[in-house]
Amino acid sequence: MSERKRVETGEFAPEVADEEILSVLTEANAPVVTATEIADEIDMTRQAITRRLKRMREEGFVERKEVGARAVVWWLTERTDMESSPHE
């Protein structure tokens, strides 16, 4: 049986906190980053990073823009405060 914690919905709790993803955005040497660039810094797939970023966008912590046929860039919003992120 798995030792991983579950959230209220029964899903496994993420092993990487939202703050770790937001930290990559904060410490980036560019104003925007791609999900692939974040995945290169954190032990997660690009797809998993994208899902998390989409949720954080709905919550107002990040924003996104399509910059090409298949390219999307992400950045922090003014609302983003590392201490106020609702997910750990």
Secondary structure, DSSP 4 states (H G I P E B T S, - for coil): -----B-TTSSBPPSS-HHHHHHHHHH-SSS-B-HHHHHHHTTS-HHHHHHHHHHHHHTTSEEEEE-SSS-EEEEE-TT--TTT-S--
